[in-house]
């Protein structure tokens, strides 16, 4: 879903760390409509591979995944979450309480910025 739509090379999306990550999935009607993963590194959780199906965007699926990520990260002892947000999708992270901590940079030809959220 993500690689095709975003034009990201599948090889660049594979870093060999999926086995050590928490994989979160959103389903609707028995179909996967969203996903992300968390890599826990001490008190820091790194959220990545966030993708929501185009046909359900704007319906709160991303926000629900981010809420779940907060809970799971906290259960693993993380006190903050960082991610590389596509500039075009920044709003969903702003609404979830993330704050920009870097300037804009390019990954796989797409503008991103680093965002972070402190967990309560």
TALINKA-V176298 format. One record per helix or strand of 3 or more residues. SS is the DSSP state (H for helix, E for strand). FROM is the first residue (numbers start at 0). TO is the last residue. Records with the same first field share a line. If there is no record, write none. Layout:
SS: FROM-TO ; FROM-TO
This chain:
H: 1-5 ; 9-12 ; 17-19 ; 53-55 ; 60-74 ; 86-94
E: 21-27 ; 30-40 ; 43-51 ; 79-85 ; 104-106 ; 109-117
